[in-house]
């Protein structure tokens, strides 16, 4: 949360392009959810009307870069899919290549 707050504050205070678009000091509200895929942290940044998407994209890119610099790894979801051919497919010879060995 420290890295997220620091990154948001840098965008708010120091960036010539983005600082004018952010109306108030960004707030980290804390952990919103925990799941097997990661932790959701709520960050609130008030922007000028219709500028939220531009600020959001830039802030996410900077937070990702800051995480990389700090050695904070983001979770990568992996999913294994195992297909079992049906009897009809096996009879038609459509069960794919033979297993090795």
KAZI-V940923 format. One record per run of one state. SS is the DSSP state (alpha for helix, beta for strand, coil for the rest). FROM is the first residue (numbers start at 1). TO is the last residue. Records with the same first field share a line. If there is no record, write none. Layout:
SS->FROM-TO, FROM-TO
This chain:
coil->1-1, 15-18, 23-26, 36-37, 45-46, 48-51, 71-86, 92-101
alpha->2-14, 19-21, 52-70, 87-91
beta->22-22, 27-35, 38-44, 47-47
